[in-house]
Each structure stands twice: as C-alpha cells, then as structure tokens.
C-alpha cells in the first residue's frame, strides 16, 4: 500500500501563474506544470536563501522530502528555459499556512 502524501504548508502563491517564451504562439508551446508546493520550495530556497532543512521545517516536511520537491521544481524550470516551454503553475499537495489563509484563497488540486 502506498503511503499518503503529507500536505505541504504554503505561505503564499505566486502573483502570476503562467509564463511563456516571447515570440512563440501559445498553441505551438509545450507546457511544464509546476505545482504550488514546488513554487513555494523555489521561493524558500532560491529567493529567501534558506537551507533545505530550514525550508523543510517551514513547509512541514523532512529535509529529504524538501530536497525532492526543489529538485523536481528546478528540473521543470530548467527544461522550460532551455527548451522554450511554457510554465503553468497549478495544483499540488498543499495547504495554506493557517497564519496566511485569510489573505489568499486556498485551492487544493492534484
């Protein structure tokens, strides 16, 4: 039996949820889906400069789990930049941190 995924705590969602290369029509683009919890990992590690251990604590997951999340996110972003793909930010296994729930709508999608 597969172990259920633990909800990842997210403080904020990105202001934009879609990015595409300039000059390529949307209908011609492949798309990578970056989840909300993956964008939170990018925010914590790359924007805020937290260690994997510190960021994992903030998201309510282990350091190893955080490492897997950030690795997947970075891979998707690199693929989009190098290969000219769009990035669609949606879904994931997350819940809004209780302190910030009233500020942003919580939408859980798989």
Long-range contacts (C-beta under 8 A, 24 or more apart in sequence): 5-93, 6-60, 6-61, 6-65, 6-93, 7-60, 7-93, 7-94, 7-95, 8-37, 8-40, 8-59, 8-60, 8-61, 8-69, 8-92, 8-93, 8-94, 8-95, 9-58, 9-59, 9-60, 9-94, 9-95, 9-96, 9-97, 10-36, 10-37, 10-40, 10-59, 10-94, 10-95, 10-96, 10-97, 11-40, 11-43, 11-58, 11-96, 11-97, 11-99, 11-100, 12-40, 12-43, 12-100, 12-103, 12-104, 13-39, 13-89, 13-104, 14-39, 14-43, 14-89, 16-89, 17-88, 17-89, 17-90, 18-86, 18-87, 18-88, 18-89, 19-80, 19-86, 19-87, 20-86, 20-87, 21-84, 21-85, 21-86, 24-84, 26-86, 29-84, 29-85, 29-86, 30-83, 30-85, 30-86, 31-85, 31-86, 31-87, 31-88, 32-76, 32-77, 32-79, 32-80, 32-85, 32-86, 32-87, 32-88, 33-76, 33-88, 33-89, 33-90, 33-91, 34-73, 34-76, 34-77, 34-87, 34-88, 34-89, 35-89, 35-90, 35-91, 35-92, 35-93, 35-94, 36-89, 36-90, 36-91, 36-92, 36-94, 37-69, 37-92, 37-93, 37-94, 38-69, 38-70, 38-72, 38-73, 38-76, 38-92, 39-73, 39-89, 40-94, 41-66, 41-69, 41-70, 41-73, 42-70, 42-73, 42-74, 42-77, 45-70
